[in-house]
Amino acid sequence: MSDSTGYAVNDLVWAKMKGFSPWPGRISVPPAELRKIAVKKNNPVKCIFFFGSNNYAWIEETQIKPYLEFKETLLNSCKTAQFKEALKQIEEFRVNPEKFQPLFVGENEAANRPDPDEEFNRLREGVASGTEESGAEDAASVNNTSTPAVLESVEDATSTPMVKKSAKKKVRASLPIKLNVDKVASVTKVRSVGNKAKATLDDGVTSAPSPKRKKKLLNDSGELASLDIDSYASPVRRNAPVTHLLNRPVTVTRPATPEIDMSSVSNAVQSRNIKASQLKFGFLGLGVMGCGIVKNLIKSGHSVVVWNRSANKCRKFQEVGAEVADTPSDVVEMTDVTYSCVSDPQVAKDMVFGNCGVMSANLAGKGYVEMTGVDPETSNDINEAIISKGGRYLEAQIQGSKNQAEEGTLIILASGDRLLFEECQSCFEAISRNSFYLGDVGNATKMNLILQMISGITLAGVAEAMALADRAGLQQKDVLEVLELTSMSSEMMLQKGNAIIKGEFPTHQALKHMQKDLKLALSLADGLEQSLPITAASNEVYKHAKRLGYGSHDASAVYVRARF
């Protein structure tokens, strides 16, 4: 029976949802569970069943067109495999509509989907589950076809079907289901919005549009703080490799850092025929960068004394000839030149001014080289302290990642004592492909912060671009392939882009260190009254990603904030 607009139940149409191409659908009787929406007199809506995803949504009549009349025009409006599957289904429906009748019967609709309990149990790995109370509604299930979100997912997660259990019987899921959020505390904690204590969750989709939801907010602990849903659809999450990020526990586990292989020597180091200095060198800090640097110093024939806050990290280096000291001051006493490569300016100061620190040793004639990423003020403070005790100071900032440290292809930016720079040349040759002397103390730290600022902004831009590509329905690997052919291509972009696609962020340069450098660049600019609005915005993105628990992951994990 048709209405005043000429559309009748079972009419085949093209339905256009915001953010999606026109999609094959069918005018339907709305299921009982589909949330009703307010209808404006001048803007009526129809309930559409979308082929391919088998879900429903309210669509304005102005966004609906007859299927056959516009078939030739819209047939190529989308080229995805999911769209082609939807076209195949609607053509099958035209030939044999009885085949699809089970999908349109409310009580049978859930039977056509995967078992919700099985799906949820598979997806909830890594998520803290609550205790099950007998006789209470306590479980929710998630369809992971292409929208693998749970209630603990980060903001803007796609819709997921939920089911309720009782002690007497299991109610089958239909699309979508109303869920009393207060009764699923085993999955997450949800704070009601205003006087609303319930939220309606719509079914997940495989390709076609699903009802759009308003923003989810996270509190500082990473838990979902508020949830609200309206009647339209949010785009599909298509990249399966990063789905585990949506199922993120409150505490994100730091990625394991593989132990360094001390048996091998990089081709770069082997090809240089380095003549090792007769001086004895100390090294404070065996972190992500320090391990690779010390390995290349030892492999190139230098005599090295090491110290690390966690003494067990020194064992591998001791096995290949390094000496191990008990304190930073001992390292200085045992060597001619001491390098420091720790996490941040405060730790760098602790190495110098702390208990059993560098200042406790006899510094007369000794060299001290600061490789930690610090600000000019910190570097000058250390310089003055070292010189006051008869020592010599050089800041040697390093540009590069963990891989480059291990391969010996870093870039060294040095300033300070020129003679000390010359004495360190054999070491710099072992760990870098180029070293630059930039003059007075402070110049190297300024140069490093500027380069780090460029790197951080670029990476944040890559993360946002990859997020937009996915949201727009493009394959991220295709974006990288095209990017590689352009003048914008760089090793960093391709490496970080591939990490984003895989959804794995093994630490090459920690996100928290990138954010630290952006903060130091902003501080430098503030003292010079130089405006850095883009840097400031990028810094906020990194800060948010760090607060979500990704500080110890690689800086490419900033994608988590950009995407979700």
Rosetta blueprint (number, residue, H / E / L):
1 M L
2 S E
3 D L
4 S L
5 T L
6 G L
7 Y L
8 A E
9 V L
10 N L
11 D L
12 L E
13 V E
14 W E
15 A E
16 K L
17 M L
18 K L
19 G L
20 F L
21 S L
22 P L
23 W E
24 P E
25 G E
26 R E
27 I E
28 S L
29 V L
30 P L
31 P L
32 A L
33 E L
34 L L
35 R L
36 K L
37 I L
38 A L
39 V L
40 K E
41 K L
42 N L
43 N E
44 P L
45 V E
46 K E
47 C E
48 I E
49 F E
50 F E
51 F L
52 G L
53 S L
54 N L
55 N E
56 Y E
57 A E
58 W E
59 I E
60 E E
61 E H
62 T H
63 Q H
64 I E
65 K E
66 P E
67 Y L
68 L L
69 E L
70 F L
71 K H
72 E H
73 T H
74 L H
75 L L
76 N L
77 S L
78 C L
79 K L
80 T L
81 A H
82 Q H
83 F H
84 K H
85 E H
86 A H
87 L H
88 K H
89 Q H
90 I H
91 E H
92 E H
93 F H
94 R H
95 V H
96 N L
97 P H
98 E H
99 K H
100 F H
101 Q H
102 P H
103 L H
104 F H
105 V L
106 G H
107 E H
108 N H
109 E H
110 A H
111 A H
112 N H
113 R L
114 P L
115 D L
116 P H
117 D H
118 E H
119 E H
120 F H
121 N H
122 R H
123 L H
124 R L
125 E L
126 G L
127 V L
128 A L
129 S L
130 G L
131 T L
132 E L
133 E L
134 S L
135 G L
136 A L
137 E L
138 D L
139 A L
140 A L
141 S L
142 V L
143 N L
144 N L
145 T L
146 S L
147 T L
148 P L
149 A L
150 V L
151 L L
152 E L
153 S L
154 V L
155 E L
156 D L
157 A L
158 T L
159 S L
160 T L
161 P L
162 M L
163 V L
164 K L
165 K E
166 S L
167 A L
168 K L
169 K L
170 K E
171 V L
172 R L
173 A L
174 S L
175 L L
176 P L
177 I E
178 K E
179 L E
180 N L
181 V H
182 D H
183 K H
184 V L
185 A L
186 S L
187 V L
188 T L
189 K L
190 V L
191 R L
192 S L
193 V E
194 G L
195 N L
196 K E
197 A L
198 K L
199 A E
200 T E
201 L E
202 D L
203 D L
204 G L
205 V L
206 T L
207 S L
208 A L
209 P L
210 S E
211 P E
212 K E
213 R E
214 K L
215 K L
216 K L
217 L E
218 L E
219 N L
220 D L
221 S L
222 G L
223 E L
224 L E
225 A E
226 S E
227 L L
228 D L
229 I E
230 D E
231 S E
232 Y E
233 A E
234 S E
235 P L
236 V L
237 R L
238 R L
239 N L
240 A H
241 P H
242 V H
243 T H
244 H H
245 L H
246 L H
247 N L
248 R L
249 P L
250 V L
251 T L
252 V L
253 T L
254 R L
255 P L
256 A L
257 T L
258 P L
259 E L
260 I L
261 D L
262 M L
263 S L
264 S L
265 V L
266 S L
267 N H
268 A H
269 V H
270 Q H
271 S L
272 R L
273 N L
274 I L
275 K L
276 A L
277 S L
278 Q L
279 L L
280 K E
281 F E
282 G E
283 F E
284 L E
285 G L
286 L L
287 G L
288 V H
289 M H
290 G H
291 C H
292 G H
293 I H
294 V H
295 K H
296 N H
297 L H
298 I H
299 K H
300 S L
301 G L
302 H L
303 S E
304 V E
305 V E
306 V E
307 W E
308 N L
309 R L
310 S L
311 A H
312 N H
313 K H
314 C H
315 R H
316 K H
317 F H
318 Q H
319 E H
320 V L
321 G L
322 A L
323 E E
324 V E
325 A L
326 D L
327 T L
328 P H
329 S H
330 D H
331 V H
332 V H
333 E H
334 M H
335 T L
336 D L
337 V E
338 T E
339 Y E
340 S E
341 C L
342 V L
343 S L
344 D L
345 P H
346 Q H
347 V H
348 A H
349 K H
350 D H
351 M H
352 V H
353 F H
354 G L
355 N L
356 C L
357 G L
358 V H
359 M H
360 S H
361 A L
362 N L
363 L L
364 A L
365 G L
366 K L
367 G E
368 Y E
369 V E
370 E E
371 M L
372 T L
373 G L
374 V L
375 D L
376 P H
377 E H
378 T H
379 S H
380 N H
381 D H
382 I H
383 N H
384 E H
385 A H
386 I H
387 I H
388 S H
389 K L
390 G L
391 G L
392 R E
393 Y E
394 L E
395 E E
396 A E
397 Q E
398 I E
399 Q E
400 G L
401 S L
402 K H
403 N H
404 Q H
405 A H
406 E H
407 E H
408 G L
409 T L
410 L E
411 I E
412 I E
413 L E
414 A E
415 S E
416 G E
417 D L
418 R H
419 L H
420 L H
421 F H
422 E H
423 E H
424 C L
425 Q H
426 S H
427 C H
428 F H
429 E H
430 A H
431 I H
432 S E
433 R E
434 N E
435 S E
436 F E
437 Y E
438 L L
439 G L
440 D L
441 V L
442 G L
443 N H
444 A H
445 T H
446 K H
447 M H
448 N H
449 L H
450 I H
451 L H
452 Q H
453 M H
454 I H
455 S H
456 G H
457 I H
458 T H
459 L H
460 A H
461 G H
462 V H
463 A H
464 E H
465 A H
466 M H
467 A H
468 L H
469 A H
470 D H
471 R H
472 A L
473 G L
474 L L
475 Q L
476 Q H
477 K H
478 D H
479 V H
480 L H
481 E H
482 V H
483 L H
484 E H
485 L L
486 T L
487 S L
488 M L
489 S L
490 S L
491 E H
492 M H
493 M H
494 L H
495 Q H
496 K H
497 G H
498 N H
499 A H
500 I H
501 I H
502 K H
503 G L
504 E L
505 F L
506 P L
507 T L
508 H L
509 Q L
510 A E
511 L H
512 K H
513 H H
514 M H
515 Q H
516 K H
517 D H
518 L H
519 K H
520 L H
521 A H
522 L H
523 S H
524 L H
525 A H
526 D H
527 G H
528 L L
529 E L
530 Q L
531 S L
532 L L
533 P H
534 I H
535 T H
536 A H
537 A H
538 S H
539 N H
540 E H
541 V H
542 Y H
543 K H
544 H H
545 A H
546 K H
547 R H
548 L H
549 G H
550 Y H
551 G L
552 S L
553 H L
554 D E
555 A H
556 S H
557 A H
558 V H
559 Y H
560 V H
561 R H
562 A H
563 R H
564 F L
